[in-house]
Amino acid sequence: MTSSTIKVTDEVVSCSDNGQHPLVYIKLSNGRGVCQYCGQVFERVEEKTKAA
């Protein structure tokens, strides 16, 4: 399965692959983490302020 990287601003994310596997929480150590069940990749990015 090929999956794209999901960019997030939180240090901890959850993944259940839309109910396809048990809900797990992933701590993005070193700014990156991978779901042990589905292989989805999460990458932490700095939160940017919205432009007016």
C-alpha positions in Angstrom: 0.0 0.0 0.0 1.3 3.4 -1.0 0.3 6.2 1.3 1.1 9.9 1.3 2.6 11.6 4.3 0.1 13.4 6.5 1.4 16.7 7.9 0.2 17.6 11.4 0.9 20.2 14.0 0.3 17.9 17.1 3.0 15.9 18.8 0.6 12.9 19.2 -1.8 11.7 16.5 -4.4 8.9 16.4 -4.9 6.4 13.5 -7.6 3.8 12.9 -7.5 3.8 9.1 -11.2 4.7 9.1 -12.1 1.8 11.5 -10.0 -0.8 9.6 -7.8 -1.5 12.6 -7.7 -0.7 16.3 -7.4 2.9 17.3 -3.7 3.7 18.1 -2.0 6.8 19.3 1.4 7.7 17.7 3.9 10.0 19.3 5.9 11.8 16.6 9.4 11.3 18.0 11.9 13.2 16.0 9.0 14.8 14.1 7.9 11.7 12.3 5.9 8.5 13.0 4.4 5.5 11.2 1.3 3.5 12.1 2.2 0.0 13.0 -1.0 -1.4 11.5 -1.5 0.4 8.2 1.9 2.0 7.6 0.5 5.6 7.3 3.2 8.1 7.8 2.7 11.3 9.9 5.1 14.2 9.9 5.0 17.1 12.4 5.3 20.6 11.0 5.3 24.0 12.6 1.9 25.6 13.0 1.7 28.6 10.7 -0.5 31.6 11.3 -3.4 32.1 8.9 -3.1 35.0 6.5 -5.9 37.6 6.8 
